[in-house]
Amino acid sequence: MSRLTDLIARAKARDSALGDELEREFKALASRRAFGLNFERHRPESVELPGRPVRRGDKVRILPPRGSVQRADQRLWRVKRIDSKSKARMALVELIDAEAPETVDVAVADLVVVAEFRDYIYPGLVSTGRVERGGDKPFHTVINGENFHVLEALTYTHRGKIDAIYIDPPYNSGASDWKYNNNYVGEEDLYRHSKWLAFMERRLLTAKQLLKPSGTLIVTIDEHEVRRLGLLLEQILEGFTIQQVTIVINPKGVTQGYLSRVEEYAFFCFGPDSKIFAGDDDLLTTKDSTTSDDGYSRPRWKGLLRSGDEAERKDREQMFYPVWINPKTKRIVKAGPYLPLEQEPDFSLKDADGNVAVWPVRKDLTLGRWGLGVDTFNDLVEKGFVALGSFDKKRRSWGLSYLSEQLRKEIDDGTLVVLGKDPVTGVADVVYEGAATRKVRTVWHRTSHDAGAYGTDLVGKFLGNGRAFPFPKSLYAVEDALRVIVRGKPDAVVLDFFSGSGTTAHAVMRLNRQDGGRRQSICVTNNEVRASEQTALREAGLRPGDPDWEKSGICDYITKPRIAAAITGKTPEGKNIEGDYRFTNEFPMAEGFEENAEFFTMTYEAPVAVRHNLAFQRIAPLLWMRAGSEGRRIDDLPAAGWDVADTYGLLVDLDRAAAFCDATAAQPTLRIAYVVTDDDRRFQAVARALPDSVEPVRLYESYLSNFRFSMGR
Ligand SMILES: C[S@@+](CC[C@H](N)C(=O)[O-])C[C@H]1O[C@@H](n2cnc3c(N)ncnc32)[C@H](O)[C@@H]1O
């Protein structure tokens, strides 16, 4: 049911006449489809927080008995009282939004706390392990959590700091690939599309706040939601330029009785100040045409003979002129003057020096015209920007090409350089500066993007022991997508909040290895257990939140081990990973990467712990992440009243401010000084005493209240 139908049902229960009238109006409105995307704001999403201790006042669900595989009761209850004296702690809970009051006594162990959108949550992070092979490089972080909550927490740590977001959300295919409010959304669900849109809209609105103006968001999708997603992105991302890329990911094709589908899509949403980086490969055409054996890449020159429309001689009389060439040396001498329309060209024209005239003759042997006027042409000849091709007997004409205006601009801005001129013909050798050359196209067709071979099979190698993840992306497809937007940004921060098996982090590590970059990724994924495995776990008496349940979840069972294996070059069982990486840089997978990664799980603190100031350790990782996820972390409140790590400092005892400020001035890599005080005046005084290069950030004394977020406004 949608939010509106829900509300109408409640109105009807209170006042049936009013409810009926409301329903009539709603139906009339619903039948008028607005032009564009039209979806209902769904009953707010709710998320179960299995690890969170149950307290008085919490919103909860009652779990089915252990061992049961029945669908859980979805009603929400409020905890009125907890009887801690009894052996099995019991709670009195009251049904929320009920017509008549209903209360029951339930064992606390059979309750799970629920956060609905608009409820306040206090997220914290707990480290569950790290891998260090990257020296002083920043850490890649992996966060096990509900991504909406993590995105909210990232608005504190990374507002306007992310260079690239790459997401591969659930495709809403009707299969068990996605849950809304704790239930799989099936093909039959009438609100399937609007639930998905509401779910995506909330997350994209928050994610947008994290992007730099020069940042880019990439969202992959398949045919189930591509049209709706396109409209949603347009609606949300005002000021962005959105392009849709078609990627062949399954060359064999899936037929399903109709056309054979081979592709999926990626929307590239370029922020207002973003720029893209050309590569050696445009990802569609064959690579042979421009990169030569000498290692240089050369731009394609433009044909001088006008083609397409307005290409006949009569269309531009003044662009019909002879080009004089020396047939022996193949040097272009000069052009002109133009031949008036009423005069016929002489194809055997020769001058005293033996130069011959070349006329614009089209493929169908009619007279055409050149693409430049005489003066511009002669100017370009002088610069060496016109080249002679081969003689075409049929047309009795020579091929001619020149550097287009766009390419000449690229010489001015340094993208192209003139290496020299041919001593005989005088034609310039124009090459791309560096290796970066070709603009990536909007259709990609590369064997390296095959999701079977370089997604499923590749991930299997890293996990070993038969572990598998459904439908990971091809590592090389993600690498190619990210290369377009972070190639020239060696310190880029890349976020993936539907990270699944962690392909994005793996691709970022490969990009770093290719150019010595220090990019970092932030990967967020929940710890869902695959639908096919859940029944067996439930039958064995397990529930979400139990350690034996959680260890089979995606984040703990797949994402973290895969990223650790990529870095160490060893499977979770300690075996060297077999095989070599392919394509852009090929080397044994067992070499791993010189990178660092740390794994976290998001926690939800109860407000009472927050009030009592018990939670510094839970926010310590957030402070470290805000300062760049690098160097030492301050994990405990410093006994001396202050501490200064590599990238940030923490002042807790304001009476020690002088010593703290001296220490911050002595640490050149410091970016942030966190100052814990509820007193604004004292905060300002410390801020004034800090070096200019250090950003002062105030924290409230009840630490977690700095990170109080409501789910949706
Ligand atoms: C299609 S997969 C991504 C696959 C990934 N690109 C790869 O190459 O492995 C989407 C992932 O998002 C996760 N997910 C779905 N809803 C989520 C949510 N609300 N919060 C966090 N993760 C979520 C799912 O568990 C799933 O692993």
The ligand as a Tripos MOL2 file, in Angstrom:
@<TRIPOS>MOLECULE
LIG
   27    29     1     0     0
SMALL
NO_CHARGES

@<TRIPOS>ATOM
      1 C1         23.7090   -5.1680   -7.4410 C.3       1 LIG1
      2 S1         24.6380   -5.3430   -6.0000 S.3       1 LIG1
      3 C2         26.1320   -4.5040   -6.3520 C.3       1 LIG1
      4 C3         27.1720   -5.3660   -6.9860 C.3       1 LIG1
      5 C4         28.5270   -4.7170   -7.1330 C.3       1 LIG1
      6 N1         28.5430   -3.6580   -8.1090 N.3       1 LIG1
      7 C5         29.5960   -5.7320   -7.4740 C.2       1 LIG1
      8 O1         30.2730   -5.5870   -8.4910 O.co2     1 LIG1
      9 O2         29.7330   -6.6760   -6.7160 O.co2     1 LIG1
     10 C6         23.7980   -4.2950   -4.8890 C.3       1 LIG1
     11 C7         24.2380   -4.4580   -3.4560 C.3       1 LIG1
     12 O3         23.6460   -3.4480   -2.6740 O.3       1 LIG1
     13 C8         23.2990   -3.9660   -1.4070 C.3       1 LIG1
     14 N2         22.1630   -3.1690   -0.8900 N.ar      1 LIG1
     15 C9         20.8870   -3.1550   -1.3070 C.ar      1 LIG1
     16 N3         20.1460   -2.3010   -0.5750 N.ar      1 LIG1
     17 C10        20.9840   -1.7510    0.3290 C.ar      1 LIG1
     18 C11        20.8200   -0.8190    1.3850 C.ar      1 LIG1
     19 N4         19.6410   -0.2520    1.6120 N.pl3     1 LIG1
     20 N5         21.8890   -0.5100    2.1310 N.ar      1 LIG1
     21 C12        23.0990   -1.0810    1.8890 C.ar      1 LIG1
     22 N6         23.3100   -1.9700    0.9120 N.ar      1 LIG1
     23 C13        22.2690   -2.3080    0.1430 C.ar      1 LIG1
     24 C14        22.9280   -5.4060   -1.6580 C.3       1 LIG1
     25 O4         23.1970   -6.1910   -0.5350 O.3       1 LIG1
     26 C15        23.8510   -5.7730   -2.8310 C.3       1 LIG1
     27 O5         24.9880   -6.4080   -2.3800 O.3       1 LIG1
@<TRIPOS>BOND
     1     1     2 1
     2     2     3 1
     3     2    10 1
     4     3     4 1
     5     4     5 1
     6     5     6 1
     7     5     7 1
     8     7     8 2
     9     7     9 1
    10    10    11 1
    11    11    12 1
    12    11    26 1
    13    12    13 1
    14    13    14 1
    15    13    24 1
    16    14    15 ar
    17    14    23 ar
    18    15    16 ar
    19    16    17 ar
    20    17    18 ar
    21    17    23 ar
    22    18    19 1
    23    18    20 ar
    24    20    21 ar
    25    21    22 ar
    26    22    23 ar
    27    24    25 1
    28    24    26 1
    29    26    27 1
@<TRIPOS>SUBSTRUCTURE
     1 LIG1         1 GROUP 0 **** ****
